[in-house]
């Protein structure tokens, strides 16, 4: 669910939702075109991540090769930790106090799925 929340949030940003203060450093209310494109790319990346984690967790929505779900889940753990650290270092309070802890919790949950 955490990854789905990221997908929905990034999709809303890509569509022009006024939530830019909670993303990409918090510089904009509504993201400029370049960051909206980045959010659209993030939708694809996080959706792929969600599919990999679901497969590894035993709830496959697509036929993901076992090697991809295994190594993909393990690759996501450090990426999510790095994402949490970047959010904790952001000038945006929404990222520091919202997305930072959120990403850290998702990283821990993905870690437990990877162990399984």
C-alpha positions, 0 to 999 in steps of 0.5 A: 500500500505504501508504494501505491500511495507513492504512485497516486501522489506522483500521478496527482503531481504529474496531473497538476495537483497543487501539492508541489510543496510536498515534493521535489524539494518543495519549491513549487506549489504546482510543479513546472512541466519538467518536474511533472514529467519527472513525476510521470516517470516516478509513477511508472517506476513506483508502479513497477516497484509495487508489482515486484514487491507484491509478487515477492510477497505472494500476491502476483498481479503480473507474471514477474520472473522470480529472480526479478522479484527477489533481487528487485525487492532487495534493490528497493530496500536501500533505494527507499532508505536513500529516499528517506534520507533525501526527504529528511534533508529536504528544506520542505517540512512536508518532506522532512516530517511526512515523506521521510518517515513514510519512506523509512517505514516503507523501506522496513516493510519492503525489507521484511517482504524481501526476507520472506 
